[in-house]
Amino acid sequence: MLLIILPEFPQCLGTGTTIEEVEQQIKAAIVFHLEELRQSGSSIPEARTLCKYVEV
């Protein structure tokens, strides 16, 4: 099981058995969360983290 969490959006996460599945879920969660922030008039937080994959 794979898991993605976002420090900027603690309530958003994605889980799945493949990287593609997890990425699809987290993208949908982000879109949903951003829409909720816009509708409520809340500000969108600045990105604070960066993560990259390194192949060896």
CHARMM internal coordinates of N, CA and C (Angstrom, degrees):
IC EDIT
DIST 1 N 1 CA 1.4476
DIST 1 CA 1 C 1.5188
ANGL 1 N 1 CA 1 C 108.46
DIST 1 C 2 N 1.3159
ANGL 1 CA 1 C 2 N 116.19
DIHE 1 N 1 CA 1 C 2 N 133.22
DIST 2 N 2 CA 1.4618
ANGL 1 C 2 N 2 CA 123.35
DIHE 1 CA 1 C 2 N 2 CA 177.45
DIST 2 CA 2 C 1.5204
ANGL 2 N 2 CA 2 C 109.07
DIHE 1 C 2 N 2 CA 2 C -106.79
DIST 2 C 3 N 1.3166
ANGL 2 CA 2 C 3 N 116.09
DIHE 2 N 2 CA 2 C 3 N 151.21
DIST 3 N 3 CA 1.4590
ANGL 2 C 3 N 3 CA 121.87
DIHE 2 CA 2 C 3 N 3 CA -178.60
DIST 3 CA 3 C 1.5114
ANGL 3 N 3 CA 3 C 109.91
DIHE 2 C 3 N 3 CA 3 C -140.51
DIST 3 C 4 N 1.3284
ANGL 3 CA 3 C 4 N 116.34
DIHE 3 N 3 CA 3 C 4 N 135.37
DIST 4 N 4 CA 1.4667
ANGL 3 C 4 N 4 CA 122.32
DIHE 3 CA 3 C 4 N 4 CA 172.11
DIST 4 CA 4 C 1.5197
ANGL 4 N 4 CA 4 C 107.01
DIHE 3 C 4 N 4 CA 4 C -119.60
DIST 4 C 5 N 1.3354
ANGL 4 CA 4 C 5 N 115.93
DIHE 4 N 4 CA 4 C 5 N 131.53
DIST 5 N 5 CA 1.4599
ANGL 4 C 5 N 5 CA 121.21
DIHE 4 CA 4 C 5 N 5 CA 173.34
DIST 5 CA 5 C 1.5212
ANGL 5 N 5 CA 5 C 108.13
DIHE 4 C 5 N 5 CA 5 C -125.76
DIST 5 C 6 N 1.3171
ANGL 5 CA 5 C 6 N 116.23
DIHE 5 N 5 CA 5 C 6 N 154.01
DIST 6 N 6 CA 1.4590
ANGL 5 C 6 N 6 CA 121.65
DIHE 5 CA 5 C 6 N 6 CA -178.77
DIST 6 CA 6 C 1.5188
ANGL 6 N 6 CA 6 C 109.77
DIHE 5 C 6 N 6 CA 6 C -123.33
DIST 6 C 7 N 1.3256
ANGL 6 CA 6 C 7 N 118.53
DIHE 6 N 6 CA 6 C 7 N 114.04
DIST 7 N 7 CA 1.4684
ANGL 6 C 7 N 7 CA 120.32
DIHE 6 CA 6 C 7 N 7 CA 179.77
DIST 7 CA 7 C 1.5286
ANGL 7 N 7 CA 7 C 112.96
DIHE 6 C 7 N 7 CA 7 C -56.79
DIST 7 C 8 N 1.3338
ANGL 7 CA 7 C 8 N 117.50
DIHE 7 N 7 CA 7 C 8 N -34.16
DIST 8 N 8 CA 1.4597
ANGL 7 C 8 N 8 CA 120.82
DIHE 7 CA 7 C 8 N 8 CA -179.45
DIST 8 CA 8 C 1.5220
ANGL 8 N 8 CA 8 C 111.93
DIHE 7 C 8 N 8 CA 8 C -70.24
DIST 8 C 9 N 1.3333
ANGL 8 CA 8 C 9 N 116.90
DIHE 8 N 8 CA 8 C 9 N -28.93
DIST 9 N 9 CA 1.4623
ANGL 8 C 9 N 9 CA 123.13
DIHE 8 CA 8 C 9 N 9 CA -179.11
DIST 9 CA 9 C 1.5274
ANGL 9 N 9 CA 9 C 108.61
DIHE 8 C 9 N 9 CA 9 C -128.01
DIST 9 C 10 N 1.3281
ANGL 9 CA 9 C 10 N 118.67
DIHE 9 N 9 CA 9 C 10 N 77.99
DIST 10 N 10 CA 1.4618
ANGL 9 C 10 N 10 CA 120.88
DIHE 9 CA 9 C 10 N 10 CA -174.14
DIST 10 CA 10 C 1.5273
ANGL 10 N 10 CA 10 C 113.74
DIHE 9 C 10 N 10 CA 10 C -58.28
DIST 10 C 11 N 1.3284
ANGL 10 CA 10 C 11 N 117.85
DIHE 10 N 10 CA 10 C 11 N -24.92
DIST 11 N 11 CA 1.4581
ANGL 10 C 11 N 11 CA 119.89
DIHE 10 CA 10 C 11 N 11 CA -178.83
DIST 11 CA 11 C 1.5271
ANGL 11 N 11 CA 11 C 112.43
DIHE 10 C 11 N 11 CA 11 C -84.37
DIST 11 C 12 N 1.3302
ANGL 11 CA 11 C 12 N 118.90
DIHE 11 N 11 CA 11 C 12 N -4.31
DIST 12 N 12 CA 1.4675
ANGL 11 C 12 N 12 CA 122.58
DIHE 11 CA 11 C 12 N 12 CA 178.93
DIST 12 CA 12 C 1.5197
ANGL 12 N 12 CA 12 C 109.87
DIHE 11 C 12 N 12 CA 12 C -100.44
DIST 12 C 13 N 1.3259
ANGL 12 CA 12 C 13 N 115.09
DIHE 12 N 12 CA 12 C 13 N 130.85
DIST 13 N 13 CA 1.4536
ANGL 12 C 13 N 13 CA 119.35
DIHE 12 CA 12 C 13 N 13 CA 173.87
DIST 13 CA 13 C 1.5101
ANGL 13 N 13 CA 13 C 109.16
DIHE 12 C 13 N 13 CA 13 C -152.30
DIST 13 C 14 N 1.3138
ANGL 13 CA 13 C 14 N 115.11
DIHE 13 N 13 CA 13 C 14 N 161.46
DIST 14 N 14 CA 1.4501
ANGL 13 C 14 N 14 CA 121.36
DIHE 13 CA 13 C 14 N 14 CA 177.02
DIST 14 CA 14 C 1.5133
ANGL 14 N 14 CA 14 C 109.14
DIHE 13 C 14 N 14 CA 14 C -134.10
DIST 14 C 15 N 1.3117
ANGL 14 CA 14 C 15 N 116.48
DIHE 14 N 14 CA 14 C 15 N 140.33
DIST 15 N 15 CA 1.4543
ANGL 14 C 15 N 15 CA 121.21
DIHE 14 CA 14 C 15 N 15 CA 177.67
DIST 15 CA 15 C 1.5227
ANGL 15 N 15 CA 15 C 109.05
DIHE 14 C 15 N 15 CA 15 C -132.99
DIST 15 C 16 N 1.3077
ANGL 15 CA 15 C 16 N 116.16
DIHE 15 N 15 CA 15 C 16 N 156.39
DIST 16 N 16 CA 1.4563
ANGL 15 C 16 N 16 CA 120.14
DIHE 15 CA 15 C 16 N 16 CA 177.57
DIST 16 CA 16 C 1.5046
ANGL 16 N 16 CA 16 C 111.10
DIHE 15 C 16 N 16 CA 16 C 173.76
DIST 16 C 17 N 1.3070
ANGL 16 CA 16 C 17 N 114.64
DIHE 16 N 16 CA 16 C 17 N -178.88
DIST 17 N 17 CA 1.4645
ANGL 16 C 17 N 17 CA 120.01
DIHE 16 CA 16 C 17 N 17 CA -178.65
DIST 17 CA 17 C 1.5223
ANGL 17 N 17 CA 17 C 112.38
DIHE 16 C 17 N 17 CA 17 C -101.09
DIST 17 C 18 N 1.3445
ANGL 17 CA 17 C 18 N 117.21
DIHE 17 N 17 CA 17 C 18 N -11.96
DIST 18 N 18 CA 1.4620
ANGL 17 C 18 N 18 CA 121.23
DIHE 17 CA 17 C 18 N 18 CA 176.04
DIST 18 CA 18 C 1.5280
ANGL 18 N 18 CA 18 C 109.19
DIHE 17 C 18 N 18 CA 18 C -129.53
DIST 18 C 19 N 1.3150
ANGL 18 CA 18 C 19 N 115.95
DIHE 18 N 18 CA 18 C 19 N 157.75
DIST 19 N 19 CA 1.4632
ANGL 18 C 19 N 19 CA 120.37
DIHE 18 CA 18 C 19 N 19 CA 178.01
DIST 19 CA 19 C 1.5225
ANGL 19 N 19 CA 19 C 109.77
DIHE 18 C 19 N 19 CA 19 C -61.56
DIST 19 C 20 N 1.3171
ANGL 19 CA 19 C 20 N 117.55
DIHE 19 N 19 CA 19 C 20 N -40.50
DIST 20 N 20 CA 1.4664
ANGL 19 C 20 N 20 CA 121.03
DIHE 19 CA 19 C 20 N 20 CA -179.84
DIST 20 CA 20 C 1.5251
ANGL 20 N 20 CA 20 C 110.93
DIHE 19 C 20 N 20 CA 20 C -60.83
DIST 20 C 21 N 1.3308
ANGL 20 CA 20 C 21 N 117.07
DIHE 20 N 20 CA 20 C 21 N -43.30
DIST 21 N 21 CA 1.4635
ANGL 20 C 21 N 21 CA 121.34
DIHE 20 CA 20 C 21 N 21 CA 179.98
DIST 21 CA 21 C 1.5279
ANGL 21 N 21 CA 21 C 111.24
DIHE 20 C 21 N 21 CA 21 C -63.89
DIST 21 C 22 N 1.3238
ANGL 21 CA 21 C 22 N 116.75
DIHE 21 N 21 CA 21 C 22 N -43.23
DIST 22 N 22 CA 1.4609
ANGL 21 C 22 N 22 CA 121.20
DIHE 21 CA 21 C 22 N 22 CA -179.98
DIST 22 CA 22 C 1.5288
ANGL 22 N 22 CA 22 C 110.57
DIHE 21 C 22 N 22 CA 22 C -66.23
DIST 22 C 23 N 1.3240
ANGL 22 CA 22 C 23 N 116.88
DIHE 22 N 22 CA 22 C 23 N -42.46
DIST 23 N 23 CA 1.4624
ANGL 22 C 23 N 23 CA 119.85
DIHE 22 CA 22 C 23 N 23 CA 178.87
DIST 23 CA 23 C 1.5245
ANGL 23 N 23 CA 23 C 111.07
DIHE 22 C 23 N 23 CA 23 C -62.51
DIST 23 C 24 N 1.3186
ANGL 23 CA 23 C 24 N 117.77
DIHE 23 N 23 CA 23 C 24 N -41.34
DIST 24 N 24 CA 1.4598
ANGL 23 C 24 N 24 CA 121.56
DIHE 23 CA 23 C 24 N 24 CA 178.47
DIST 24 CA 24 C 1.5277
ANGL 24 N 24 CA 24 C 110.71
DIHE 23 C 24 N 24 CA 24 C -61.92
DIST 24 C 25 N 1.3222
ANGL 24 CA 24 C 25 N 116.92
DIHE 24 N 24 CA 24 C 25 N -43.70
DIST 25 N 25 CA 1.4630
ANGL 24 C 25 N 25 CA 120.40
DIHE 24 CA 24 C 25 N 25 CA -179.58
DIST 25 CA 25 C 1.5226
ANGL 25 N 25 CA 25 C 111.91
DIHE 24 C 25 N 25 CA 25 C -66.55
DIST 25 C 26 N 1.3241
ANGL 25 CA 25 C 26 N 117.87
DIHE 25 N 25 CA 25 C 26 N -42.16
DIST 26 N 26 CA 1.4625
ANGL 25 C 26 N 26 CA 119.60
DIHE 25 CA 25 C 26 N 26 CA -177.34
DIST 26 CA 26 C 1.5264
ANGL 26 N 26 CA 26 C 110.55
DIHE 25 C 26 N 26 CA 26 C -69.99
DIST 26 C 27 N 1.3377
ANGL 26 CA 26 C 27 N 117.50
DIHE 26 N 26 CA 26 C 27 N -35.18
DIST 27 N 27 CA 1.4692
ANGL 26 C 27 N 27 CA 119.63
DIHE 26 CA 26 C 27 N 27 CA 176.13
DIST 27 CA 27 C 1.5212
ANGL 27 N 27 CA 27 C 110.77
DIHE 26 C 27 N 27 CA 27 C -61.60
DIST 27 C 28 N 1.3227
ANGL 27 CA 27 C 28 N 116.72
DIHE 27 N 27 CA 27 C 28 N -43.98
DIST 28 N 28 CA 1.4671
ANGL 27 C 28 N 28 CA 120.68
DIHE 27 CA 27 C 28 N 28 CA 178.68
DIST 28 CA 28 C 1.5263
ANGL 28 N 28 CA 28 C 110.59
DIHE 27 C 28 N 28 CA 28 C -63.74
DIST 28 C 29 N 1.3270
ANGL 28 CA 28 C 29 N 117.23
DIHE 28 N 28 CA 28 C 29 N -39.96
DIST 29 N 29 CA 1.4663
ANGL 28 C 29 N 29 CA 121.06
DIHE 28 CA 28 C 29 N 29 CA 179.62
DIST 29 CA 29 C 1.5255
ANGL 29 N 29 CA 29 C 110.76
DIHE 28 C 29 N 29 CA 29 C -65.24
DIST 29 C 30 N 1.3283
ANGL 29 CA 29 C 30 N 117.11
DIHE 29 N 29 CA 29 C 30 N -39.82
DIST 30 N 30 CA 1.4654
ANGL 29 C 30 N 30 CA 120.82
DIHE 29 CA 29 C 30 N 30 CA 179.61
DIST 30 CA 30 C 1.5230
ANGL 30 N 30 CA 30 C 110.44
DIHE 29 C 30 N 30 CA 30 C -65.43
DIST 30 C 31 N 1.3309
ANGL 30 CA 30 C 31 N 117.16
DIHE 30 N 30 CA 30 C 31 N -46.55
DIST 31 N 31 CA 1.4682
ANGL 30 C 31 N 31 CA 120.68
DIHE 30 CA 30 C 31 N 31 CA 179.37
DIST 31 CA 31 C 1.5250
ANGL 31 N 31 CA 31 C 109.94
DIHE 30 C 31 N 31 CA 31 C -58.27
DIST 31 C 32 N 1.3192
ANGL 31 CA 31 C 32 N 117.35
DIHE 31 N 31 CA 31 C 32 N -46.00
DIST 32 N 32 CA 1.4562
ANGL 31 C 32 N 32 CA 121.76
DIHE 31 CA 31 C 32 N 32 CA 179.92
DIST 32 CA 32 C 1.5278
ANGL 32 N 32 CA 32 C 110.58
DIHE 31 C 32 N 32 CA 32 C -61.28
DIST 32 C 33 N 1.3241
ANGL 32 CA 32 C 33 N 116.82
DIHE 32 N 32 CA 32 C 33 N -46.27
DIST 33 N 33 CA 1.4658
ANGL 32 C 33 N 33 CA 121.27
DIHE 32 CA 32 C 33 N 33 CA -177.63
DIST 33 CA 33 C 1.5267
ANGL 33 N 33 CA 33 C 111.37
DIHE 32 C 33 N 33 CA 33 C -65.16
DIST 33 C 34 N 1.3402
ANGL 33 CA 33 C 34 N 117.56
DIHE 33 N 33 CA 33 C 34 N -43.21
DIST 34 N 34 CA 1.4617
ANGL 33 C 34 N 34 CA 120.53
DIHE 33 CA 33 C 34 N 34 CA 178.89
DIST 34 CA 34 C 1.5220
ANGL 34 N 34 CA 34 C 111.04
DIHE 33 C 34 N 34 CA 34 C -62.28
DIST 34 C 35 N 1.3179
ANGL 34 CA 34 C 35 N 117.41
DIHE 34 N 34 CA 34 C 35 N -38.98
DIST 35 N 35 CA 1.4545
ANGL 34 C 35 N 35 CA 120.71
DIHE 34 CA 34 C 35 N 35 CA 177.87
DIST 35 CA 35 C 1.5273
ANGL 35 N 35 CA 35 C 110.75
DIHE 34 C 35 N 35 CA 35 C -63.99
DIST 35 C 36 N 1.3200
ANGL 35 CA 35 C 36 N 117.23
DIHE 35 N 35 CA 35 C 36 N -40.31
DIST 36 N 36 CA 1.4672
ANGL 35 C 36 N 36 CA 121.34
DIHE 35 CA 35 C 36 N 36 CA 177.01
DIST 36 CA 36 C 1.5253
ANGL 36 N 36 CA 36 C 110.74
DIHE 35 C 36 N 36 CA 36 C -62.69
DIST 36 C 37 N 1.3356
ANGL 36 CA 36 C 37 N 117.16
DIHE 36 N 36 CA 36 C 37 N -42.12
DIST 37 N 37 CA 1.4643
ANGL 36 C 37 N 37 CA 120.83
DIHE 36 CA 36 C 37 N 37 CA 178.50
DIST 37 CA 37 C 1.5283
ANGL 37 N 37 CA 37 C 110.62
DIHE 36 C 37 N 37 CA 37 C -62.94
DIST 37 C 38 N 1.3292
ANGL 37 CA 37 C 38 N 116.64
DIHE 37 N 37 CA 37 C 38 N -44.34
DIST 38 N 38 CA 1.4656
ANGL 37 C 38 N 38 CA 120.63
DIHE 37 CA 37 C 38 N 38 CA 179.60
DIST 38 CA 38 C 1.5233
ANGL 38 N 38 CA 38 C 111.06
DIHE 37 C 38 N 38 CA 38 C -61.49
DIST 38 C 39 N 1.3294
ANGL 38 CA 38 C 39 N 116.81
DIHE 38 N 38 CA 38 C 39 N -45.76
DIST 39 N 39 CA 1.4634
ANGL 38 C 39 N 39 CA 121.09
DIHE 38 CA 38 C 39 N 39 CA -178.05
DIST 39 CA 39 C 1.5197
ANGL 39 N 39 CA 39 C 112.03
DIHE 38 C 39 N 39 CA 39 C -64.14
DIST 39 C 40 N 1.3205
ANGL 39 CA 39 C 40 N 116.96
DIHE 39 N 39 CA 39 C 40 N -33.42
DIST 40 N 40 CA 1.4615
ANGL 39 C 40 N 40 CA 119.89
DIHE 39 CA 39 C 40 N 40 CA -178.84
DIST 40 CA 40 C 1.5299
ANGL 40 N 40 CA 40 C 112.51
DIHE 39 C 40 N 40 CA 40 C -87.02
DIST 40 C 41 N 1.3479
ANGL 40 CA 40 C 41 N 116.55
DIHE 40 N 40 CA 40 C 41 N -5.39
DIST 41 N 41 CA 1.4580
ANGL 40 C 41 N 41 CA 120.24
DIHE 40 CA 40 C 41 N 41 CA -179.56
DIST 41 CA 41 C 1.5182
ANGL 41 N 41 CA 41 C 113.54
DIHE 40 C 41 N 41 CA 41 C 79.97
DIST 41 C 42 N 1.3056
ANGL 41 CA 41 C 42 N 117.46
DIHE 41 N 41 CA 41 C 42 N 10.85
DIST 42 N 42 CA 1.4656
ANGL 41 C 42 N 42 CA 121.57
DIHE 41 CA 41 C 42 N 42 CA 179.23
DIST 42 CA 42 C 1.5218
ANGL 42 N 42 CA 42 C 110.47
DIHE 41 C 42 N 42 CA 42 C -78.92
DIST 42 C 43 N 1.3213
ANGL 42 CA 42 C 43 N 115.55
DIHE 42 N 42 CA 42 C 43 N 155.72
DIST 43 N 43 CA 1.4616
ANGL 42 C 43 N 43 CA 119.42
DIHE 42 CA 42 C 43 N 43 CA 178.34
DIST 43 CA 43 C 1.5296
ANGL 43 N 43 CA 43 C 110.13
DIHE 42 C 43 N 43 CA 43 C -82.78
DIST 43 C 44 N 1.3134
ANGL 43 CA 43 C 44 N 114.80
DIHE 43 N 43 CA 43 C 44 N 154.15
DIST 44 N 44 CA 1.4678
ANGL 43 C 44 N 44 CA 121.02
DIHE 43 CA 43 C 44 N 44 CA 178.42
DIST 44 CA 44 C 1.5206
ANGL 44 N 44 CA 44 C 106.78
DIHE 43 C 44 N 44 CA 44 C -91.45
DIST 44 C 45 N 1.3326
ANGL 44 CA 44 C 45 N 117.91
DIHE 44 N 44 CA 44 C 45 N 125.14
DIST 45 N 45 CA 1.4686
ANGL 44 C 45 N 45 CA 120.12
DIHE 44 CA 44 C 45 N 45 CA -176.65
DIST 45 CA 45 C 1.5319
ANGL 45 N 45 CA 45 C 112.42
DIHE 44 C 45 N 45 CA 45 C -67.37
DIST 45 C 46 N 1.3125
ANGL 45 CA 45 C 46 N 115.30
DIHE 45 N 45 CA 45 C 46 N 150.36
DIST 46 N 46 CA 1.4610
ANGL 45 C 46 N 46 CA 121.62
DIHE 45 CA 45 C 46 N 46 CA 174.67
DIST 46 CA 46 C 1.5268
ANGL 46 N 46 CA 46 C 109.12
DIHE 45 C 46 N 46 CA 46 C -71.51
DIST 46 C 47 N 1.3233
ANGL 46 CA 46 C 47 N 115.86
DIHE 46 N 46 CA 46 C 47 N 145.73
DIST 47 N 47 CA 1.4717
ANGL 46 C 47 N 47 CA 120.49
DIHE 46 CA 46 C 47 N 47 CA 175.79
DIST 47 CA 47 C 1.5286
ANGL 47 N 47 CA 47 C 109.03
DIHE 46 C 47 N 47 CA 47 C -66.17
DIST 47 C 48 N 1.3169
ANGL 47 CA 47 C 48 N 115.86
DIHE 47 N 47 CA 47 C 48 N 136.57
DIST 48 N 48 CA 1.4708
ANGL 47 C 48 N 48 CA 120.73
DIHE 47 CA 47 C 48 N 48 CA -179.44
DIST 48 CA 48 C 1.5186
ANGL 48 N 48 CA 48 C 112.44
DIHE 47 C 48 N 48 CA 48 C -118.53
DIST 48 C 49 N 1.3095
ANGL 48 CA 48 C 49 N 117.44
DIHE 48 N 48 CA 48 C 49 N -9.46
DIST 49 N 49 CA 1.4558
ANGL 48 C 49 N 49 CA 119.59
DIHE 48 CA 48 C 49 N 49 CA -173.55
DIST 49 CA 49 C 1.5255
ANGL 49 N 49 CA 49 C 110.90
DIHE 48 C 49 N 49 CA 49 C -128.11
DIST 49 C 50 N 1.3015
ANGL 49 CA 49 C 50 N 114.96
DIHE 49 N 49 CA 49 C 50 N 160.21
DIST 50 N 50 CA 1.4521
ANGL 49 C 50 N 50 CA 122.28
DIHE 49 CA 49 C 50 N 50 CA 175.58
DIST 50 CA 50 C 1.5183
ANGL 50 N 50 CA 50 C 107.27
DIHE 49 C 50 N 50 CA 50 C -142.80
DIST 50 C 51 N 1.3039
ANGL 50 CA 50 C 51 N 115.57
DIHE 50 N 50 CA 50 C 51 N 134.73
DIST 51 N 51 CA 1.4572
ANGL 50 C 51 N 51 CA 119.97
DIHE 50 CA 50 C 51 N 51 CA 178.21
DIST 51 CA 51 C 1.5100
ANGL 51 N 51 CA 51 C 108.05
DIHE 50 C 51 N 51 CA 51 C -136.79
DIST 51 C 52 N 1.3106
ANGL 51 CA 51 C 52 N 116.30
DIHE 51 N 51 CA 51 C 52 N 137.03
DIST 52 N 52 CA 1.4637
ANGL 51 C 52 N 52 CA 121.46
DIHE 51 CA 51 C 52 N 52 CA 177.66
DIST 52 CA 52 C 1.5148
ANGL 52 N 52 CA 52 C 109.33
DIHE 51 C 52 N 52 CA 52 C -134.74
DIST 52 C 53 N 1.3135
ANGL 52 CA 52 C 53 N 114.89
DIHE 52 N 52 CA 52 C 53 N 151.05
DIST 53 N 53 CA 1.4579
ANGL 52 C 53 N 53 CA 120.81
DIHE 52 CA 52 C 53 N 53 CA 173.81
DIST 53 CA 53 C 1.5115
ANGL 53 N 53 CA 53 C 109.15
DIHE 52 C 53 N 53 CA 53 C -90.73
DIST 53 C 54 N 1.3114
ANGL 53 CA 53 C 54 N 116.50
DIHE 53 N 53 CA 53 C 54 N 142.98
DIST 54 N 54 CA 1.4494
ANGL 53 C 54 N 54 CA 122.31
DIHE 53 CA 53 C 54 N 54 CA 176.46
DIST 54 CA 54 C 1.5173
ANGL 54 N 54 CA 54 C 107.69
DIHE 53 C 54 N 54 CA 54 C -125.84
DIST 54 C 55 N 1.3097
ANGL 54 CA 54 C 55 N 116.68
DIHE 54 N 54 CA 54 C 55 N 121.90
DIST 55 N 55 CA 1.4634
ANGL 54 C 55 N 55 CA 120.28
DIHE 54 CA 54 C 55 N 55 CA 178.17
DIST 55 CA 55 C 1.5124
ANGL 55 N 55 CA 55 C 109.55
DIHE 54 C 55 N 55 CA 55 C -89.23
DIST 55 C 56 N 1.3275
ANGL 55 CA 55 C 56 N 116.24
DIHE 55 N 55 CA 55 C 56 N 138.28
DIST 56 N 56 CA 1.4743
ANGL 55 C 56 N 56 CA 121.57
DIHE 55 CA 55 C 56 N 56 CA 176.39
DIST 56 CA 56 C 1.4988
ANGL 56 N 56 CA 56 C 109.72
DIHE 55 C 56 N 56 CA 56 C -127.64
END
COOR INIT
IC SEED 1 N 1 CA 1 C
IC BUILD
